[in-house]
Amino acid sequence: MSNARFTRRALLGTATAVALGAATGTARAATAAQVPSLWREFTRTPYTHPQIPYIGGAGARRHPRRPLVLDVRRYGAVADGVTDSAPAINRAIAAAGRAGGGTVLIPPGTFRIDDVIRVGHSGVVLRGAGSGRTKLYATRNLTELIGVYGSRYGGDKSSWSWAGGLIWLAPTARWDSLVAAIRAKAWPFEGWTGNKRDEWRQLTTVEPARQGAWTVTVADPSQLRPGELVLLRLSDDSGHTLLEHMAGGGPGPEAYYWDDKTKLLSYVPYEWPVRVAHVHGRKVTLERPLPLDLRPEWNPQLTTHVEELTWSGVEGLTLEAVETPQQPHLLDLGYNGVVLQCAYDCWVDDVTVRHVDNGFGLVAASACTLRRTTVAGRGSHHPYFCREGSHDNLVEDFTIEQRTVPAPANTQLHGINVEGLSSYNVWSRGDMRMGTFDSHRGLPFANVRTDITVNNDGRHGGDANAGPLFGARFTHWNIRVTNGRAGLMKLDQLAPYSATVGLNTVTEFDQIDVPDFTGDLHTRLELYGTTDVVRPRNLYEAQRRL
C-alpha cells in the first residue's frame, strides 16, 4: 500500500502544478484574477491543511443501473391531476426493489399523490420526464399521513420542521422503525444506529492514525470486505477532547464549557460511514481519507449499522405541494420535499420542489449528490437541511427562488443548513435569491460553500445547548453577497481554523454573532472586498481536478 500512496501523491503533485499553471495563466489574461496564498498552501498539503478541508471526493459515485424499466401507468397511475397515483407509484417502486433494482418511469403530466412516495430498496431510480414535464402534486402533509412528530429534546416543536419528506429515500426497515416510533410517540434518533442508537456491533478496533490518512491498521480484519460500508465510530472522553479536536484544538476550545451543551453531547459518538477499498493483512484502505485523528482515548472502532440505501435516486420531476400558508417557526406540518436518510451513494438530479415547508434534506446521509435542484413557491423554513451526522455530500447547481408570497408573521427562513457534527459537505454553484448560510450550531466542521451568489435575507438558528456554530475547517470561497449583508458570510471573527476567500464587502445587521471560542481563532481572510476575482473560482472543482 505504500507504493499506492506514493503514486497518488506523485500524481497529485503533477496535477497541482498543472492547476496552478492554468490558474496563473488565467490571472495574467485577466488582470483582476488572483490566486490566493491559501490555494498554493493547500495544494502542498491537501489532506491536512489546517484551514481548508479536502472535499474533492464529496458526492455519490454512480453504480451501473439494472436494465429493468417499469412504467407507473402499468401499476395504475393516471396523469389527470385528480386520481391518487401514490399507491401505483409505490407499487412500481416496490416491484423494482423486489427485482433487485431498476428504473421506475413517471411520464409527462401531473400525478396527484395523497401519500409519501417511498424509495426503500437499493438500486431503484425514480425518473420523471424532466422537472418541467413531470409533476407530482402532493395534497397531504406528514402530520396527516404519519402523525404528530414531537422533538426528542422536549417542548412543543414539530420535528417535521427538520425531518421527513413527501419523497423519502430511506431503507425500508429504517423507515418502518421511524414511523412506528413516531406513532408510538417514542421520539427517535434518526441516524445510522437506530432509534435508540443501539443497533450496531463492533467489527474491529482501530489503531491510532492521523487525519488525512487513507490506510488504517485494525486489530482484526476478518469481518471486513472490499466494497463493504462500515461506520468509523469515535466516542468522546470526559474532558471532551474529541469535540475540542473537531474545533481545531488549542486554548479556545480547551476553555470552552461543553458539559451543559446537552443537545450537542447527544450527537456523540461521531459516526462516519465509509466503504472499505482494500484489505491487506491488518492494513485497511478506505475510499476516503480520515476526517479526524484517531486517538486511543476516543476508542476508535469500525462497526456495523442499520442497512443502508445505496445506488438509488430521484430524477427529472417537480414535487408541488398544495399551497398553504407557511406555519409559525418550528411548527411545520410536513409539506416537505425530498429527503435522503441512511443513504450512501444516492442522488437527486433535476428536481424542483414548490410550496414546501422544507425543501431537500440530508439526514444521516453520506456520499450523496443533489444536482440541479430548485426550491420555489410560497417560501420555506429550511430550503436545504443537512443534519444528524451527514458527511461527504455534494449540493451543486442549486437554486433557491424568491418567495411568491410575503412571509407570514412568526415564520423563519434559513437557507443552506448544516448542523449536528455534519462534516465535509459541499455547496457549489448556487443561486440563492433568498436565505442565508445557516450553520445551525451542533459543531458542524470541515464544510465548504463555494461559487455562490446569495441575497442574504435569512437568519441562522440553533439552540444554545447545541453548542458552537462552527468547528474547524469551514471555508467560504468566491461568495457574492448581492445585498451586502454579513450574517455568517465572513468567517474570520467566528469560525476556528477556517477561511474566507473572495468575498465582497459585507456589513453587520441586527443578528450580530460573537465567536464561541476565545483568543486567536487562527482563521484566514484573503481577497476580501472583491467580487469573483479569486482563482480557482470553485474550490470543489479545483480539488476534483487534483
Helices and strands as residue ranges (DSSP letters): H 2-29, H 37-44, E 69-71, G 72-75, H 86-98, E 102-105, E 109-113, E 117-119, E 124-127, E 134-138, H 142-145, G 159-161, E 167-169, H 172-183, E 202-205, E 215-217, E 229-234, H 241-246, H 251-255, H 262-266, E 270-280, E 283-286, G 296-298, E 301-303, E 309-310, E 313-321, E 336-341, E 343-344, E 347-354, E 358-363, E 369-376, E 382-387, E 394-400, E 415-418, E 426-432, E 436-439, E 448-454, G 464-466, E 475-481, E 499-503, E 524-528, H 539-545
